[in-house]
């Protein structure tokens, strides 16, 4: 069984324990926190490796990556 399939089973088991809106909200927050921590670790690794720096982040802040509208 793949890790993806195991993860689906674990999530299914967890979802079966949700019986209220507050449980659902807490579950969603836990998942969001998990992925936020993974993203932060990846960003920290890029920073430590020198792949990004303060200048890179300033450049990103000024980018406009919108899709132009077609007439």
WOGI-V993593 format. One record per run of one state. SS is the DSSP state (2 for helix, 1 for strand, 0 for the rest). FROM is the first residue (numbers start at 1). LEN is the number of residues. If there is no record, write none. Layout:
# WOGI-V993593
ss=(SS/SS)
from=(FROM/FROM)
len=(LEN/LEN)
This chain:
# WOGI-V993593
ss=(0/2/0/2/0/2/0)
from=(1/3/16/21/50/54/63)
len=(2/13/5/29/4/9/9)
